[in-house]
Amino acid sequence: MTETPSEDSYALAVKAVERIAAPDLDYRPPRTRTYSPKIALVGAGGISFAHLNAYRKAGYDVAVICNRTLSRAVSRRDEFFPLAEATDDFTALLNRGDIEVFDITTHPKEREAMIEQALNAGKHVLSQKPFVLDLDTGGRLAELANAKGVKLAVNQNGRWAPHFAYMREAVRTGLIGEVMSCHVGVHWNHGWIKGTPFEAIDDLVFYDFAIHWFDFLASIIGDRATSVYATRARAAGQEAGPPLLAQSLVAFDGGQASLVFDGAAPFGPQDRTYIAGTKGSLFSIGPNLGQQTVEITTGAGVATPMLEGTWFNDGFHGAMGELLCAIEDRREPLNGARGNLVSLGMAFAAIASAHSGVAVRPGSVRSLASAQQAGSH
């Protein structure tokens, strides 16, 4: 005889869940045991302050700051590493035998050649995100790094935002079983881009901003994504040029994901992430990307870890720290270039889908340009 459904069956009632101690997970930015190389930062533009501030706090040895406009290199040097050298001669820097690691923060178009030159010079490289403008170039650079015996990583600093890092480690260690869903909602005002160079990027949300969330999704499901369907739109009342509303549905074997970006919400900002697994779930919420409260729920109960740190600048510390640890341990970095192509593959698929109106398989669209041209014929 079939039982009559109850309120519990329809999720109309919530059962009490025991509060338990939070699992102690290794989510903090990694540190080397003894390896402490001299680092050159190339590109003293806007985001370089976050790199340099994080490296100063971490105690990294930034020996040179290089920029094509020397005065900007001098300014950054004086602000963060007064004992470092400032230069506008990138070619001479490549020939410096005492500099082992290059952090290249310039824009993607000019960065590709710089990364290639640095790898050919035998330097380990941390590339600013987004990594490349096309997947084939990224694959070629990853192969070059392998051939030269050096490491190439991408500054996907969101991987070491405390809430993302804790959730990733909870998945990696099997605490919630196999991931069946991941849902991200970002609701805040991205209108600050008006009047900045970012305003010239038509697909700003998916390519420059949402790459963090595609990368986070890749960090918990790997290359399991099978299709991406996305839309974008200009928000009512927005003043900045690029569409600031964007959403993406990602299908993967045994699961689904959604990424929603309300980039023109002037009041009541919120950032939330929910992950469901076969043995538990993870939930994070806060008013912005830096203030987040995480809960992990399993059959044993629910726990709220007291996380330390913030995205800015633990994220930047973590990206460089992971590269240095990988060099020391002779392994591939968690934020390695080849793995980042999975994240970019989803981002390009989302852009192509938003332009064409159809679902797109990750990896089938090989470049940002071809993604933006989808549906134009």
Long-range contacts (C-beta under 8 A, 24 or more apart in sequence): 17-297, 17-301, 17-302, 18-300, 18-301, 18-302, 19-301, 19-302, 19-303, 20-300, 20-301, 20-302, 20-303, 21-303, 22-296, 22-303, 22-304, 22-305, 22-306, 23-170, 23-173, 23-175, 23-296, 23-303, 23-305, 25-166, 25-169, 25-170, 25-173, 25-305, 26-169, 27-160, 27-162, 27-165, 27-166, 27-168, 27-169, 27-307, 28-162, 28-165, 28-308, 28-309, 28-314, 28-318, 29-58, 29-160, 29-309, 29-314, 29-317, 29-318, 29-321, 29-322, 30-318, 30-321, 30-322, 30-325, 31-58, 31-321, 31-325, 32-321, 32-324, 32-325, 32-328, 33-328, 34-328, 35-324, 35-325, 35-327, 35-328, 36-60, 36-61, 37-61, 37-99, 37-100, 37-101, 37-124, 37-324, 37-327, 38-62, 38-63, 38-64, 38-98, 38-99, 38-100, 38-101, 39-63, 39-64, 39-99, 39-100, 39-101, 39-102, 39-103, 39-320, 40-64, 40-65, 40-66, 40-93, 40-96, 40-99, 40-101, 40-102, 40-103, 41-65, 41-66, 41-76, 41-103, 41-105, 42-66, 42-67, 42-90, 42-93, 42-102, 42-103, 42-104, 42-105, 42-106, 42-114, 43-67, 43-104, 43-105, 43-106, 43-111, 43-128, 44-69, 44-72, 44-73, 44-75, 44-76, 44-105, 45-72, 45-105, 45-106, 47-105, 47-128, 48-76, 48-105, 49-76, 49-79, 49-80, 50-157, 50-312, 50-313, 50-316, 51-103, 51-105, 51-155, 51-316, 51-320, 52-76, 52-79, 52-80, 52-81, 53-80, 53-313, 53-316, 54-313, 54-314, 54-315, 54-316, 54-317, 54-320, 55-80, 55-316, 55-317, 55-320, 56-80, 56-81, 57-313, 57-317, 58-317, 58-320, 58-321, 60-320, 60-324, 63-98, 63-99, 64-93, 64-96, 64-99, 66-90, 66-93, 90-114, 90-117, 94-118, 94-121, 94-123, 95-121, 99-123, 100-124, 100-327, 101-125, 101-126, 101-323, 101-324, 101-327, 102-126, 103-155, 103-320, 104-128, 105-155, 108-132, 108-133, 109-133, 112-137, 112-141, 115-141, 115-152, 116-141, 116-144, 119-144, 119-145, 119-148, 119-150, 119-152, 120-144, 120-148, 122-148, 122-149, 122-150, 123-150, 124-150, 124-151, 124-152, 124-323, 124-327, 125-150, 125-151, 125-152, 125-153, 126-153, 126-154, 126-155, 126-319, 126-320, 126-323, 127-152, 127-153, 127-154, 127-155, 127-337, 128-154, 128-155, 129-154, 129-155, 129-156, 129-157, 129-211, 129-212, 129-215, 129-340, 130-207, 130-208, 130-211, 130-344, 130-347, 131-337, 131-340, 131-341, 131-344, 132-344, 133-367, 133-368, 133-369, 134-366, 134-367, 134-368, 134-369, 134-370, 135-341, 135-344, 135-345, 135-348, 135-363, 135-366, 135-367, 136-366, 136-367, 138-337, 138-338, 138-340, 138-341, 138-344, 139-338, 139-341, 141-337, 142-336, 142-337, 142-338, 142-341, 145-337, 151-323, 151-326, 151-327, 151-332, 151-333, 151-336, 152-336, 152-337, 153-319, 153-322, 153-323, 153-326, 153-333, 153-335, 153-336, 153-337, 154-319, 154-335, 154-336, 154-337, 154-340, 155-316, 155-319, 155-320, 155-335, 156-211, 156-212, 156-215, 156-319, 156-335, 156-340, 156-343, 157-212, 157-311, 157-315, 157-316, 157-318, 157-319, 158-212, 158-213, 158-215, 158-216, 158-311, 158-315, 159-215, 159-216, 159-219, 159-315, 159-318, 159-319, 159-322, 159-334, 159-335, 160-311, 160-314, 160-315, 160-317, 160-318, 160-319, 160-321, 160-322, 161-289, 161-290, 161-292, 161-310, 161-311, 161-314, 161-315, 162-292, 162-307, 162-308, 162-309, 162-310, 162-311, 162-314, 163-273, 163-284, 163-286, 163-292, 163-294, 163-307, 164-216, 164-219, 164-273, 164-284, 165-318, 166-294, 166-305, 166-307, 167-220, 167-273, 167-275, 167-282, 167-284, 167-294, 168-216, 168-219, 168-220, 170-282, 170-296, 171-220, 171-275, 171-277, 171-282, 172-220, 174-279, 175-279, 175-280, 175-296, 175-298, 176-275, 176-276, 176-277, 176-278, 176-279, 176-280, 176-281, 176-282, 176-296, 176-298, 177-277, 177-278, 177-279, 177-280, 178-254, 178-277, 178-278, 179-220, 179-221, 179-255, 179-275, 179-276, 179-277, 180-254, 180-255, 180-256, 180-276, 180-277, 180-278, 181-255, 181-256, 181-257, 181-274, 181-275, 181-276, 182-217, 182-220, 182-221, 182-255, 182-257, 182-258, 182-273, 182-274, 182-275, 182-276, 183-257, 183-258, 183-260, 183-273, 183-274, 183-275, 184-213, 184-216, 184-217, 184-257, 184-258, 184-259, 184-260, 184-272, 184-273, 185-260, 185-262, 185-270, 185-271, 185-272, 185-273, 186-213, 186-260, 186-261, 186-262, 186-263, 186-271, 186-289, 187-260, 187-262, 187-265, 187-268, 187-269, 187-270, 187-271, 188-262, 188-263, 188-265, 188-269, 188-270, 188-271, 188-288, 189-263, 189-264, 189-265, 189-266, 189-269, 190-240, 190-244, 190-263, 190-264, 191-238, 191-239, 191-240, 191-244, 191-263, 191-264, 191-266, 193-240, 193-242, 194-239, 194-240, 194-241, 199-240, 199-241, 199-242, 200-241, 201-242, 202-241, 202-242, 202-372, 203-232, 203-242, 203-351, 203-354, 203-368, 203-371, 203-372, 204-242, 204-244, 205-232, 205-242, 205-243, 205-244, 205-245, 205-246, 205-261, 205-263, 206-230, 206-232, 206-246, 206-248, 206-347, 206-350, 206-351, 206-354, 207-347, 207-351, 207-368, 209-261, 209-263, 210-246, 210-248, 210-259, 210-261, 210-347, 210-350, 211-343, 211-344, 211-347, 213-259, 214-259, 214-343, 214-344, 214-346, 214-347, 214-350, 215-340, 215-343, 216-273, 217-250, 217-257, 217-259, 217-343, 217-346, 218-339, 218-342, 218-343, 218-346, 219-334, 220-275, 221-252, 221-255, 221-257, 222-342, 223-342, 223-362, 224-252, 224-253, 224-254, 224-255, 225-250, 225-251, 225-252, 225-257, 225-342, 225-345, 225-346, 225-362, 226-251, 226-252, 226-253, 226-361, 226-362, 227-251, 227-349, 227-359, 227-360, 227-361, 227-362, 228-346, 228-349, 228-350, 228-353, 228-359, 228-360, 228-361, 228-362, 229-353, 229-358, 229-359, 229-360, 230-349, 230-350, 230-351, 230-353, 230-354, 231-353, 231-354, 232-354, 235-262, 235-263, 235-264, 237-264, 238-264, 240-264, 246-350, 246-354, 248-346, 248-350, 248-353, 250-346, 251-359
